[in-house]
Amino acid sequence: MEALSGMRFRETRLFGSEGELLGDGRRIRVFHFLRGELATELEASVRTGHAGGDMGLVEAVERGDPSLLEPFAEAVEVHRLTFLAERAHKEARVVEVEGGN
């Protein structure tokens, strides 16, 4: 996919008390502060961004083929559950999941 050659990947940086996790869409690195060393480095596939959804969307648009996309109702349900999980995390409580598809 030529359109992706200059594309910048999603970046993630998480800090903990003993180290940090860095992700750039191509690799994941875990750096251990106390030891002052790179603990782990994993190669990631570009298809793993958003569980492959980012690249799948690009491919569907490039090909003009909506059949490559996840059904809308399923995508909405997954996002709804993700937002509920985030609420539970932020409020440090159990959030009841009702209804859905």
Buried (B, 14 or more C-beta within 10 A) or exposed (E): EEEEEEEEBEEEEEEEEEBEBBBBBEEBBBBBEEEEEEEEEEEBEBEBBEEBBBBBBBBBEEEEEEEBBBEEEEEEBBEBEEEBEEEBEEEEEEBEEEEEE
